[in-house]
């Protein structure tokens, strides 16, 4: 299990447990974080699972693919540490990850 710290849009801090091998998007949905729409269900065809990763954790993630970069750019809310939560696969190396749910575009 990977523990993830999530700050909601309202500023509430949640600590959630996610299964190893699942995407952060799946973990957030399973934990009932309903402000994360994830309309495409993790198929990398929308940006409704956009999160901001804490700067100190960003380097622990896999590189961002061009398709993900394009989708993040389309939101108009992209930051240096923006990621789509459907593209972050959780496991022991990402334990303690900190993210903030991005605003709705």
N, C-alpha and C positions, 0 to 999 in steps of 0.2 A: 504494500500500500504506500502511496505517496501522499504526504500531507501538503495541501496547497492553501495559501492564505489569499482570500479574495476580498477586494473592496468593491462593494456594490456602487451603483450610481448615486445612491442616497448616502454613501459614506459609511455604511455598516461594514464591519470587518467580520468575515466568516472564516472559519478553519474547516476545511472539508477533507475527507479521505477519498482518494481515487485509486482505483485498481491499476496495478501495473499493466501496461500494454494498451490501456484505453486512452482516447484523446482527452485533452482537457475539456473540450466541449462536452463530451459524453459525461465526464465526471461532474461538471457544473450542472448539467441537466438532471443527472441522477440525484444530486444534492438539493434540487428544487430551486436553483437560481434561475428564476423565470424571466429576468430582464435580458437574458441572453437568448435571442430568438432562434438563431441557428436554423433558418428557414430551409436551407438546402440539405440539412441533415448530415453535414460533413463531407459533401461532395465537391468542395472547392469551386462553388459556382455562385456564391454570394459573399457578403462580408458582414453578415449579421451576428457573427460570433467573435467580433473584434474585441481584443483585449490589449491593454498596455502592460507589458512585463516590467517588473522592477529592474532598474538599470543594472543593479548588481547581479541579477539573474540572467540577463539577456544573453551573455556570452556562453551560457551553459546549453543553449538551445541549438538545434540543427540550423544550418543556413536557410535563409528564406528563398524559396524558389521564385522564379520570375512570375509565374501565374498568381502566386499569393501576393507578390509586390504590386502587381497590376490591380488586383481586387482591393487591396488596402489603399492604394492611391485613389481609387474611385470613391472612397468614402468622404474625402475632404477633411478627414479627422486623423490622418496618419501622423504618427510621431516616430521618433527614432527607434523606440522600443515596441512598436505596434506588431502584433501577430494575430493571425486567425487561430482561435483556440482549437479548431478542428485539425490543425496541422501540428499541434504539440502533442507528441505521444509521451505519456507519463511512465515513469519507472524510478528506480532507486537514485539514478544520477540527478533527478529533478525534484527530489524530496525537499520540501521547504520553499518551493517556488512561490513567488508573490506576484499577483496580477490584480489589475483594476479593470472592471468592465468599462469599455469605451462608451461614450454617449451615442445615442441613436443618431444616425445621419439625417 
